[in-house]
Amino acid sequence: MLEVKESDLPAIGKKFTIETEAEETVVIVLRNTGEREMYRFLKGKEEPESVITFTEEEARTIGNILAGAYFEPVHEKAVQLVMKELSMEWIKVEEGSLLANKTIGEVGIRKKTGVSVISILREGKYIPSPLPTETMLAGDTLIVLGSSEQMKIFLSFIGQPREE
């Protein structure tokens, strides 16, 4: 647990000191006037590397941002869990394949297999979020996304069963 040292500053306010994992020291002074000052000290230095002064409103807004009120990051374990359930494949469209010279909708990729074509790489350029009306050409590389089970169905559907 992170240790926060608190001390009174008579006639000024309160001082909070935090040692970061990067071995820097952050000192926050809350003045009785509502102003806040933040000092950042590098390891072994007596003088602050930087000093920032905030109004009370600025400090509250920044505090809310830091607390996650504006944006809550997805933690790595949650991302890993989601990614474990997802599969992404790059599929080359070969001449004469089921996909060549047909639209995404015509083939019914999503309807029949559950995977989504999220992008097409054509002649070195990406077509992001292609519409169902987009024609897949021989030489294109499709980037498809779906669950592991959906991907197995898709690969089997296009005649490229996944090796286990």
N, CA, C and O atoms as a DFTB+ gen file, in Angstrom:
656 C
 N C O
     1  1       0.840      -1.183       0.000
     2  2       0.000       0.000       0.000
     3  2       0.884       1.244       0.000
     4  3       1.913       1.299       0.674
     5  1       0.467       2.215      -0.755
     6  2       1.203       3.464      -0.881
     7  2       1.098       4.267       0.409
     8  3       0.008       4.455       0.949
     9  1       2.240       4.737       0.894
    10  2       2.253       5.533       2.129
    11  2       2.164       7.015       1.784
    12  3       2.921       7.525       0.958
    13  1       1.225       7.691       2.434
    14  2       1.065       9.130       2.277
    15  2       1.405       9.763       3.614
    16  3       0.765       9.480       4.627
    17  1       2.412      10.617       3.612
    18  2       2.785      11.329       4.836
    19  2       2.067      12.666       4.841
    20  3       2.110      13.414       3.864
    21  1       1.408      12.955       5.949
    22  2       0.630      14.185       6.077
    23  2       1.213      15.030       7.200
    24  3       1.560      14.514       8.263
    25  1       1.317      16.331       6.958
    26  2       1.786      17.209       8.025
    27  2       1.079      18.559       7.915
    28  3       0.713      19.010       6.829
    29  1       0.901      19.183       9.072
    30  2       0.284      20.507       9.123
    31  2       1.314      21.562       8.786
    32  3       2.479      21.455       9.169
    33  1       0.880      22.574       8.073
    34  2       1.699      23.754       7.802
    35  2       0.950      24.921       8.442
    36  3       0.041      25.482       7.831
    37  1       1.329      25.294       9.683
    38  2       0.590      26.334      10.402
    39  2       0.419      27.606       9.568
    40  3       1.364      28.112       8.963
    41  1      -0.806      28.097       9.558
    42  2      -1.213      29.311       8.845
    43  2      -1.148      29.176       7.326
    44  3      -1.436      30.132       6.606
    45  1      -0.770      27.988       6.831
    46  2      -0.685      27.774       5.379
    47  2      -1.702      26.734       4.934
    48  3      -2.477      26.983       4.011
    49  1      -1.710      25.558       5.587
    50  2      -2.618      24.477       5.211
    51  2      -2.047      23.122       5.569
    52  3      -1.562      22.924       6.683
    53  1      -2.100      22.187       4.634
    54  2      -1.609      20.824       4.851
    55  2      -0.639      20.445       3.736
    56  3      -0.716      20.937       2.610
    57  1       0.288      19.539       4.104
    58  2       1.265      19.037       3.142
    59  2       1.156      17.519       3.108
    60  3       1.103      16.862       4.148
    61  1       1.123      16.969       1.885
    62  2       1.073      15.519       1.690
    63  2       2.283      15.120       0.856
    64  3       2.579      15.748      -0.160
    65  1       2.983      14.070       1.292
    66  2       4.184      13.611       0.597
    67  2       4.004      12.152       0.216
    68  3       3.580      11.327       1.025
    69  1       4.336      11.850      -1.035
    70  2       4.199      10.494      -1.567
    71  2       5.494      10.124      -2.281
    72  3       6.020      10.908      -3.070
    73  1       6.002       8.931      -2.001
    74  2       7.160       8.379      -2.721
    75  2       6.599       7.470      -3.814
    76  3       5.828       6.554      -3.524
    77  1       6.984       7.719      -5.071
    78  2       6.459       6.915      -6.178
    79  2       7.319       5.679      -6.408
    80  3       8.423       5.570      -5.876
    81  1       6.804       4.755      -7.201
    82  2       7.571       3.563      -7.570
    83  2       8.829       3.930      -8.346
    84  3       9.819       3.200      -8.314
    85  1       8.787       5.056      -9.038
    86  2       9.941       5.522      -9.810
    87  2      10.950       6.244      -8.920
    88  3      11.888       6.869      -9.415
    89  1      10.753       6.155      -7.610
    90  2      11.630       6.765      -6.607
    91  2      11.704       8.282      -6.740
    92  3      12.741       8.896      -6.491
    93  1      10.588       8.865      -7.134
    94  2      10.447      10.306      -7.121
    95  2       9.573      10.662      -5.925
    96  3       8.833       9.818      -5.419
    97  1       9.658      11.899      -5.477
    98  2       8.835      12.360      -4.372
    99  2       7.873      13.414      -4.907
   100  3       8.277      14.356      -5.589
   101  1       6.608      13.242      -4.590
   102  2       5.592      14.218      -4.967
   103  2       5.075      14.835      -3.671
   104  3       4.648      14.132      -2.756
   105  1       5.124      16.161      -3.616
   106  2       4.632      16.897      -2.450
   107  2       3.465      17.752      -2.926
   108  3       3.583      18.513      -3.886
   109  1       2.342      17.613      -2.239
   110  2       1.158      18.407      -2.565
   111  2       0.826      19.264      -1.355
   112  3       0.669      18.758      -0.243
   113  1       0.722      20.567      -1.584
   114  2       0.382      21.503      -0.522
   115  2      -1.022      22.027      -0.800
   116  3      -1.281      22.597      -1.860
   117  1      -1.928      21.831       0.160
   118  2      -3.275      22.384       0.081
   119  2      -3.303      23.622       0.964
   120  3      -3.243      23.533       2.191
   121  1      -3.392      24.755       0.330
   122  2      -3.369      26.020       1.072
   123  2      -4.766      26.339       1.610
   124  3      -5.777      25.951       1.024
   125  1      -4.798      27.045       2.723
   126  2      -6.067      27.469       3.308
   127  2      -6.874      28.340       2.342
   128  3      -8.094      28.443       2.475
   129  1      -6.208      28.961       1.384
   130  2      -6.864      29.827       0.387
   131  2      -7.590      29.024      -0.686
   132  3      -8.345      29.593      -1.475
   133  1      -7.370      27.694      -0.728
   134  2      -7.967      26.850      -1.758
   135  2      -6.995      26.499      -2.859
   136  3      -7.235      25.556      -3.613
   137  1      -5.914      27.228      -2.972
   138  2      -4.896      26.953      -3.970
   139  2      -4.169      25.656      -3.621
   140  3      -4.018      25.318      -2.447
   141  1      -3.726      24.938      -4.640
   142  2      -2.944      23.720      -4.445
   143  2      -1.641      23.859      -5.196
   144  3      -1.606      24.404      -6.299
   145  1      -0.560      23.363      -4.598
   146  2       0.738      23.346      -5.257
   147  2       1.232      21.911      -5.288
   148  3       1.070      21.158      -4.328
   149  1       1.833      21.552      -6.401
   150  2       2.380      20.206      -6.523
   151  2       3.846      20.330      -6.913
   152  3       4.192      20.994      -7.890
   153  1       4.702      19.676      -6.126
   154  2       6.147      19.693      -6.335
   155  2       6.593      18.282      -6.680
   156  3       6.151      17.313      -6.063
   157  1       7.465      18.172      -7.662
   158  2       8.026      16.867      -8.053
   159  2       9.527      16.933      -7.852
   160  3      10.220      17.767      -8.435
   161  1      10.019      16.013      -6.993
   162  2      11.448      15.930      -6.692
   163  2      12.003      14.638      -7.274
   164  3      11.443      13.564      -7.054
   165  1      13.098      14.737      -8.013
   166  2      13.782      13.548      -8.501
   167  2      14.599      12.945      -7.370
   168  3      14.958      13.636      -6.416
   169  1      14.890      11.660      -7.481
   170  2      15.637      10.934      -6.457
   171  2      16.946      11.656      -6.123
   172  3      17.749      11.954      -7.006
   173  1      17.142      11.931      -4.826
   174  2      18.382      12.524      -4.348
   175  2      18.521      14.025      -4.584
   176  3      19.575      14.591      -4.291
   177  1      17.507      14.671      -5.096
   178  2      17.593      16.113      -5.379
   179  2      16.874      16.905      -4.288
   180  3      15.826      16.492      -3.793
   181  1      17.445      18.031      -3.929
   182  2      16.868      18.904      -2.901
   183  2      15.878      19.911      -3.492
   184  3      14.912      20.308      -2.840
   185  1      16.139      20.315      -4.742
   186  2      15.284      21.295      -5.406
   187  2      14.246      20.563      -6.262
   188  3      14.561      19.536      -6.862
   189  1      13.023      21.074      -6.323
   190  2      12.011      20.394      -7.142
   191  2      12.332      20.475      -8.631
   192  3      12.835      21.489      -9.115
   193  1      12.039      19.408      -9.338
   194  2      12.193      19.360     -10.794
   195  2      11.111      20.215     -11.452
   196  3      11.344      20.855     -12.477
   197  1       9.920      20.212     -10.841
   198  2       8.830      21.023     -11.367
   199  2       7.881      21.409     -10.242
   200  3       7.779      20.725      -9.223
   201  1       7.192      22.523     -10.456
   202  2       6.202      23.027      -9.506
   203  2       4.993      23.460     -10.327
   204  3       5.127      24.173     -11.321
   205  1       3.822      23.026      -9.904
   206  2       2.588      23.421     -10.577
   207  2       1.639      23.958      -9.509
   208  3       1.508      23.376      -8.432
   209  1       0.980      25.073      -9.819
   210  2      -0.005      25.652      -8.919
   211  2      -1.378      25.541      -9.576
   212  3      -1.549      25.883     -10.747
   213  1      -2.355      25.057      -8.804
   214  2      -3.717      24.896      -9.303
   215  2      -4.683      25.711      -8.462
   216  3      -4.491      25.875      -7.258
   217  1      -5.733      26.226      -9.115
   218  2      -6.843      26.793      -8.353
   219  2      -7.603      25.629      -7.742
   220  3      -7.358      24.476      -8.098
   221  1      -8.509      25.909      -6.838
   222  2      -9.301      24.843      -6.213
   223  2     -10.098      24.074      -7.266
   224  3     -10.159      22.846      -7.225
   225  1     -10.708      24.792      -8.208
   226  2     -11.501      24.138      -9.260
   227  2     -10.623      23.265     -10.154
   228  3     -10.998      22.142     -10.491
   229  1      -9.448      23.786     -10.541
   230  2      -8.531      23.004     -11.371
   231  2      -8.099      21.732     -10.640
   232  3      -8.058      20.652     -11.228
   233  1      -7.779      21.871      -9.360
   234  2      -7.331      20.717      -8.573
   235  2      -8.430      19.660      -8.479
   236  3      -8.156      18.468      -8.610
   237  1      -9.658      20.087      -8.255
   238  2     -10.781      19.124      -8.164
   239  2     -10.999      18.415      -9.506
   240  3     -11.255      17.211      -9.544
   241  1     -10.896      19.165     -10.597
   242  2     -11.068      18.559     -11.920
   243  2      -9.960      17.542     -12.185
   244  3     -10.234      16.426     -12.626
   245  1      -8.720      17.923     -11.919
   246  2      -7.593      17.012     -12.117
   247  2      -7.725      15.792     -11.200
   248  3      -7.451      14.667     -11.617
   249  1      -8.143      16.018      -9.958
   250  2      -8.361      14.911      -9.024
   251  2      -9.399      13.932      -9.546
   252  3      -9.217      12.719      -9.436
   253  1     -10.487      14.443     -10.113
   254  2     -11.522      13.575     -10.681
   255  2     -10.998      12.775     -11.864
   256  3     -11.331      11.602     -12.035
   257  1     -10.169      13.428     -12.681
   258  2      -9.569      12.714     -13.813
   259  2      -8.677      11.587     -13.291
   260  3      -8.773      10.450     -13.752
   261  1      -7.813      11.905     -12.333
   262  2      -6.900      10.902     -11.783
   263  2      -7.644       9.777     -11.069
   264  3      -7.189       8.633     -11.071
   265  1      -8.785      10.095     -10.461
   266  2      -9.572       9.090      -9.744
   267  2     -10.379       8.202     -10.691
   268  3     -10.954       7.200     -10.269
   269  1     -10.419       8.574     -11.976
   270  2     -11.129       7.739     -12.940
   271  2     -12.555       8.166     -13.204
   272  3     -13.311       7.415     -13.819
   273  1     -12.951       9.359     -12.756
   274  2     -14.321       9.817     -12.973
   275  2     -14.591      10.117     -14.443
   276  3     -15.737      10.036     -14.886
   277  1     -13.559      10.462     -15.204
   278  2     -13.724      10.791     -16.607
   279  2     -13.430       9.602     -17.508
   280  3     -14.005       9.478     -18.590
   281  1     -12.546       8.739     -17.069
   282  2     -12.136       7.593     -17.878
   283  2     -11.619       6.519     -16.944
   284  3     -10.743       6.774     -16.117
   285  1     -12.155       5.333     -17.072
   286  2     -11.702       4.213     -16.253
   287  2     -10.920       3.267     -17.156
   288  3     -11.515       2.605     -18.006
   289  1      -9.596       3.188     -16.990
   290  2      -8.818       2.308     -17.869
   291  2      -9.182       0.845     -17.654
   292  3      -9.560       0.434     -16.557
   293  1      -9.061       0.071     -18.724
   294  2      -9.302      -1.362     -18.643
   295  2      -8.024      -1.988     -18.119
   296  3      -6.950      -1.802     -18.690
   297  1      -8.144      -2.719     -17.043
   298  2      -6.956      -3.314     -16.445
   299  2      -6.452      -4.466     -17.298
   300  3      -7.227      -5.150     -17.966
   301  1      -5.155      -4.669     -17.265
   302  2      -4.486      -5.651     -18.116
   303  2      -5.106      -7.036     -18.017
   304  3      -5.248      -7.718     -19.032
   305  1      -5.483      -7.470     -16.807
   306  2      -6.068      -8.806     -16.651
   307  2      -7.393      -8.910     -17.380
   308  3      -7.695      -9.946     -17.973
   309  1      -8.197      -7.837     -17.345
   310  2      -9.473      -7.832     -18.055
   311  2      -9.245      -7.901     -19.561
   312  3      -9.969      -8.600     -20.270
   313  1      -8.247      -7.182     -20.047
   314  2      -7.926      -7.201     -21.476
   315  2      -7.466      -8.605     -21.878
   316  3      -7.866      -9.120     -22.922
   317  1      -6.624      -9.217     -21.044
   318  2      -6.146     -10.562     -21.344
   319  2      -7.296     -11.552     -21.403
   320  3      -7.308     -12.434     -22.262
   321  1      -8.273     -11.419     -20.497
   322  2      -9.423     -12.312     -20.478
   323  2     -10.231     -12.155     -21.758
   324  3     -10.626     -13.146     -22.374
   325  1     -10.477     -10.909     -22.161
   326  2     -11.221     -10.659     -23.392
   327  2     -10.447     -11.194     -24.588
   328  3     -11.022     -11.858     -25.450
   329  1      -9.145     -10.912     -24.650
   330  2      -8.336     -11.340     -25.785
   331  2      -8.233     -12.862     -25.870
   332  3      -8.096     -13.416     -26.960
   333  1      -8.297     -13.531     -24.732
   334  2      -8.249     -14.988     -24.733
   335  2      -9.468     -15.551     -25.463
   336  3      -9.399     -16.608     -26.090
   337  1     -10.582     -14.829     -25.371
   338  2     -11.823     -15.266     -25.990
   339  2     -11.932     -14.830     -27.450
   340  3     -12.780     -15.339     -28.183
   341  1     -11.084     -13.896     -27.879
   342  2     -11.138     -13.391     -29.249
   343  2     -10.019     -13.977     -30.088
   344  3      -8.967     -14.382     -29.594
   345  1     -10.298     -13.999     -31.368
   346  2      -9.293     -14.468     -32.306
   347  2      -9.291     -13.514     -33.499
   348  3     -10.352     -13.116     -33.981
   349  1      -8.116     -13.152     -33.967
   350  2      -7.979     -12.296     -35.132
   351  2      -7.091     -13.014     -36.132
   352  3      -6.037     -13.544     -35.781
   353  1      -7.525     -13.025     -37.367
   354  2      -6.758     -13.712     -38.411
   355  2      -6.593     -12.799     -39.618
   356  3      -7.454     -11.968     -39.906
   357  1      -5.478     -12.964     -40.318
   358  2      -5.222     -12.300     -41.588
   359  2      -5.393     -13.379     -42.646
   360  3      -4.654     -14.364     -42.667
   361  1      -6.366     -13.190     -43.518
   362  2      -6.705     -14.200     -44.514
   363  2      -6.436     -13.651     -45.913
   364  3      -7.006     -12.634     -46.310
   365  1      -5.578     -14.322     -46.643
   366  2      -5.263     -13.927     -48.025
   367  2      -6.369     -14.459     -48.936
   368  3      -6.702     -15.643     -48.884
   369  1      -6.939     -13.584     -49.769
   370  2      -7.963     -13.990     -50.730
   371  2      -7.240     -14.489     -51.985
   372  3      -6.582     -13.729     -52.694
   373  1      -7.384     -15.768     -52.226
   374  2      -6.718     -16.394     -53.375
   375  2      -7.635     -16.359     -54.599
   376  3      -8.859     -16.358     -54.469
   377  1      -7.034     -16.330     -55.779
   378  2      -7.790     -16.399     -57.030
   379  2      -8.611     -17.694     -57.023
   380  3      -8.087     -18.761     -56.703
   381  1      -9.883     -17.599     -57.372
   382  2     -10.743     -18.780     -57.430
   383  2     -11.327     -19.207     -56.087
   384  3     -12.066     -20.190     -56.025
   385  1     -11.005     -18.479     -55.002
   386  2     -11.553     -18.860     -53.696
   387  2     -13.019     -18.448     -53.584
   388  3     -13.520     -17.671     -54.397
   389  1     -13.679     -18.961     -52.602
   390  2     -15.083     -18.640     -52.313
   391  2     -15.287     -17.139     -52.129
   392  3     -16.383     -16.631     -52.365
   393  1     -14.242     -16.426     -51.708
   394  2     -14.346     -15.006     -51.396
   395  2     -14.049     -14.094     -52.591
   396  3     -14.552     -12.971     -52.650
   397  1     -13.254     -14.558     -53.521
   398  2     -12.765     -13.702     -54.611
   399  2     -13.894     -13.160     -55.473
   400  3     -14.771     -13.898     -55.919
   401  1     -13.849     -11.844     -55.697
   402  2     -14.780     -11.130     -56.572
   403  2     -16.227     -11.170     -56.090
   404  3     -17.158     -11.078     -56.891
   405  1     -16.411     -11.306     -54.782
   406  2     -17.750     -11.269     -54.183
   407  2     -17.745     -10.234     -53.070
   408  3     -16.702      -9.943     -52.483
   409  1     -18.914      -9.681     -52.785
   410  2     -18.995      -8.729     -51.675
   411  2     -19.058      -9.487     -50.359
   412  3     -19.408     -10.666     -50.309
   413  1     -18.712      -8.777     -49.305
   414  2     -18.760      -9.373     -47.959
   415  2     -20.179      -9.844     -47.662
   416  3     -20.381     -10.940     -47.139
   417  1     -21.168      -9.003     -48.002
   418  2     -22.573      -9.350     -47.768
   419  2     -23.050     -10.508     -48.614
   420  3     -23.816     -11.348     -48.142
   421  1     -22.608     -10.563     -49.857
   422  2     -22.988     -11.639     -50.775
   423  2     -22.541     -12.999     -50.238
   424  3     -23.277     -13.982     -50.320
   425  1     -21.354     -13.042     -49.702
   426  2     -20.836     -14.294     -49.131
   427  2     -21.526     -14.593     -47.803
   428  3     -21.666     -15.755     -47.422
   429  1     -21.958     -13.540     -47.094
   430  2     -22.646     -13.733     -45.808
   431  2     -21.703     -14.142     -44.694
   432  3     -22.039     -14.975     -43.852
   433  1     -20.526     -13.552     -44.700
   434  2     -19.492     -13.958     -43.740
   435  2     -19.994     -13.865     -42.302
   436  3     -19.913     -14.836     -41.550
   437  1     -20.503     -12.717     -41.927
   438  2     -20.934     -12.543     -40.530
   439  2     -22.155     -13.399     -40.207
   440  3     -22.230     -14.018     -39.145
   441  1     -23.105     -13.425     -41.134
   442  2     -24.341     -14.170     -40.914
   443  2     -24.078     -15.673     -40.770
   444  3     -24.681     -16.341     -39.930
   445  1     -23.172     -16.190     -41.600
   446  2     -22.924     -17.636     -41.635
   447  2     -21.892     -18.104     -40.618
   448  3     -21.941     -19.252     -40.178
   449  1     -20.946     -17.222     -40.232
   450  2     -19.860     -17.681     -39.364
   451  2     -19.736     -16.908     -38.053
   452  3     -19.164     -17.408     -37.085
   453  1     -20.277     -15.679     -38.023
   454  2     -20.195     -14.858     -36.817
   455  2     -18.978     -13.944     -36.771
   456  3     -18.930     -13.039     -35.938
   457  1     -17.990     -14.154     -37.643
   458  2     -16.820     -13.278     -37.618
   459  2     -17.123     -11.990     -38.374
   460  3     -18.011     -11.944     -39.226
   461  1     -16.366     -10.942     -38.044
   462  2     -16.501      -9.657     -38.718
   463  2     -15.225      -9.350     -39.487
   464  3     -14.119      -9.563     -38.989
   465  1     -15.390      -8.848     -40.703
   466  2     -14.253      -8.355     -41.466
   467  2     -14.035      -6.927     -40.968
   468  3     -14.844      -6.039     -41.237
   469  1     -12.932      -6.712     -40.239
   470  2     -12.705      -5.388     -39.648
   471  2     -11.843      -4.494     -40.525
   472  3     -11.802      -3.280     -40.329
   473  1     -11.147      -5.097     -41.500
   474  2     -10.331      -4.300     -42.409
   475  2      -9.918      -5.167     -43.594
   476  3      -9.869      -6.393     -43.504
   477  1      -9.626      -4.500     -44.698
   478  2      -9.079      -5.177     -45.877
   479  2      -7.788      -4.460     -46.249
   480  3      -7.752      -3.233     -46.348
   481  1      -6.749      -5.226     -46.449
   482  2      -5.476      -4.680     -46.930
   483  2      -5.437      -4.944     -48.429
   484  3      -5.420      -6.091     -48.876
   485  1      -5.422      -3.846     -49.202
   486  2      -5.424      -3.971     -50.661
   487  2      -4.331      -3.079     -51.233
   488  3      -4.354      -1.859     -51.067
   489  1      -3.377      -3.707     -51.907
   490  2      -2.284      -2.984     -52.556
   491  2      -1.607      -1.991     -51.614
   492  3      -1.339      -0.850     -51.989
   493  1      -1.331      -2.443     -50.379
   494  2      -0.605      -1.626     -49.409
   495  2      -1.442      -0.592     -48.683
   496  3      -0.905       0.166     -47.875
   497  1      -2.743      -0.536     -48.946
   498  2      -3.616       0.420     -48.265
   499  2      -4.727      -0.324     -47.544
   500  3      -5.246      -1.332     -48.024
   501  1      -5.078       0.207     -46.369
   502  2      -6.137      -0.414     -45.576
   503  2      -7.488       0.191     -45.900
   504  3      -7.608       1.395     -46.125
   505  1      -8.501      -0.659     -45.922
   506  2      -9.900      -0.234     -45.992
   507  2     -10.481      -0.611     -44.631
   508  3     -10.870      -1.761     -44.427
   509  1     -10.545       0.349     -43.689
   510  2     -11.055       0.017     -42.354
   511  2     -12.576      -0.106     -42.353
   512  3     -13.263       0.585     -43.104
   513  1     -13.090      -0.981     -41.513
   514  2     -14.539      -1.188     -41.348
   515  2     -15.265      -1.261     -42.688
   516  3     -16.168      -0.464     -42.943
   517  1     -14.885      -2.202     -43.543
   518  2     -15.525      -2.270     -44.856
   519  2     -17.010      -2.592     -44.748
   520  3     -17.438      -3.359     -43.885
   521  1     -17.778      -1.993     -45.638
   522  2     -19.224      -2.222     -45.684
   523  2     -19.520      -3.584     -46.302
   524  3     -18.664      -4.149     -46.981
   525  1     -20.721      -4.121     -46.077
   526  2     -21.086      -5.406     -46.708
   527  2     -21.060      -5.345     -48.236
   528  3     -21.010      -6.382     -48.897
   529  1     -21.094      -4.134     -48.797
   530  2     -21.072      -3.973     -50.256
   531  2     -19.658      -3.985     -50.838
   532  3     -19.485      -3.923     -52.056
   533  1     -18.640      -4.067     -49.961
   534  2     -17.246      -4.066     -50.417
   535  2     -16.919      -5.404     -51.082
   536  3     -17.138      -6.469     -50.506
   537  1     -16.388      -5.326     -52.311
   538  2     -15.993      -6.534     -53.039
   539  2     -14.590      -6.953     -52.605
   540  3     -13.675      -6.133     -52.535
   541  1     -14.444      -8.237     -52.320
   542  2     -13.149      -8.803     -51.948
   543  2     -12.464      -9.280     -53.228
   544  3     -13.041     -10.041     -54.004
   545  1     -11.244      -8.832     -53.438
   546  2     -10.517      -9.151     -54.658
   547  2      -9.383     -10.131     -54.383
   548  3      -8.831     -10.166     -53.284
   549  1      -9.045     -10.920     -55.388
   550  2      -7.887     -11.804     -55.265
   551  2      -6.675     -10.934     -54.956
   552  3      -6.464      -9.905     -55.596
   553  1      -5.890     -11.344     -53.986
   554  2      -4.728     -10.580     -53.555
   555  2      -4.995      -9.756     -52.311
   556  3      -4.053      -9.340     -51.636
   557  1      -6.271      -9.508     -51.990
   558  2      -6.607      -8.792     -50.754
   559  2      -6.232      -9.646     -49.547
   560  3      -6.185     -10.873     -49.629
   561  1      -5.968      -8.987     -48.444
   562  2      -5.835      -9.672     -47.169
   563  2      -6.946      -9.157     -46.263
   564  3      -7.037      -7.958     -45.998
   565  1      -7.779     -10.060     -45.795
   566  2      -8.864      -9.707     -44.892
   567  2      -8.373      -9.832     -43.462
   568  3      -7.678     -10.788     -43.117
   569  1      -8.735      -8.871     -42.638
   570  2      -8.470      -8.981     -41.210
   571  2      -9.828      -9.234     -40.574
   572  3     -10.714      -8.380     -40.606
   573  1      -9.977     -10.420     -39.997
   574  2     -11.264     -10.837     -39.445
   575  2     -11.138     -11.060     -37.939
   576  3     -10.084     -11.452     -37.438
   577  1     -12.232     -10.803     -37.237
   578  2     -12.250     -10.885     -35.782
   579  2     -13.485     -11.639     -35.336
   580  3     -14.578     -11.427     -35.862
   581  1     -13.311     -12.513     -34.371
   582  2     -14.427     -13.256     -33.803
   583  2     -13.945     -14.105     -32.642
   584  3     -12.764     -14.091     -32.292
   585  1     -14.861     -14.833     -32.057
   586  2     -14.467     -15.741     -30.982
   587  2     -13.680     -16.894     -31.598
   588  3     -13.688     -17.083     -32.815
   589  1     -13.011     -17.650     -30.760
   590  2     -12.236     -18.793     -31.264
   591  2     -13.139     -19.764     -32.007
   592  3     -12.759     -20.298     -33.049
   593  1     -14.332     -19.993     -31.475
   594  2     -15.281     -20.922     -32.108
   595  2     -15.758     -20.370     -33.452
   596  3     -15.836     -21.109     -34.433
   597  1     -16.079     -19.073     -33.501
   598  2     -16.504     -18.449     -34.759
   599  2     -15.388     -18.524     -35.798
   600  3     -15.651     -18.745     -36.980
   601  1     -14.151     -18.342     -35.363
   602  2     -13.021     -18.385     -36.287
   603  2     -12.872     -19.783     -36.880
   604  3     -12.592     -19.922     -38.071
   605  1     -13.056     -20.814     -36.067
   606  2     -12.991     -22.187     -36.582
   607  2     -14.049     -22.392     -37.665
   608  3     -13.774     -22.986     -38.707
   609  1     -15.263     -21.895     -37.409
   610  2     -16.354     -22.019     -38.379
   611  2     -16.006     -21.280     -39.666
   612  3     -16.199     -21.805     -40.762
   613  1     -15.491     -20.058     -39.529
   614  2     -15.129     -19.255     -40.700
   615  2     -14.052     -19.941     -41.530
   616  3     -14.186     -20.062     -42.747
   617  1     -12.992     -20.385     -40.877
   618  2     -11.897     -21.020     -41.609
   619  2     -12.365     -22.285     -42.319
   620  3     -11.945     -22.564     -43.442
   621  1     -13.225     -23.041     -41.668
   622  2     -13.783     -24.233     -42.296
   623  2     -14.671     -23.841     -43.481
   624  3     -14.631     -24.485     -44.530
   625  1     -15.465     -22.791     -43.312
   626  2     -16.379     -22.276     -44.338
   627  2     -15.617     -21.892     -45.611
   628  3     -16.086     -22.149     -46.720
   629  1     -14.443     -21.275     -45.450
   630  2     -13.667     -20.845     -46.623
   631  2     -12.649     -21.902     -47.070
   632  3     -11.852     -21.666     -47.978
   633  1     -12.689     -23.059     -46.424
   634  2     -11.820     -24.164     -46.846
   635  2     -10.411     -24.088     -46.317
   636  3      -9.487     -24.628     -46.925
   637  1     -10.230     -23.418     -45.178
   638  2      -8.903     -23.347     -44.542
   639  2      -9.024     -23.768     -43.080
   640  3      -8.853     -22.939     -42.187
   641  1      -9.318     -25.048     -42.820
   642  2      -9.489     -25.462     -41.420
   643  2      -8.255     -25.143     -40.583
   644  3      -7.120     -25.286     -41.038
   645  1      -8.502     -24.714     -39.365
   646  2      -7.428     -24.360     -38.437
   647  2      -6.782     -25.618     -37.904
   648  3      -7.461     -26.567     -37.513
   649  1      -5.453     -25.614     -37.894
   650  2      -4.747     -26.738     -37.282
   651  2      -4.736     -26.539     -35.774
   652  3      -4.413     -25.453     -35.294
   653  1      -5.082     -27.566     -35.032
   654  2      -5.108     -27.493     -33.559
   655  2      -3.759     -27.771     -32.988
   656  3      -3.589     -27.754     -31.769
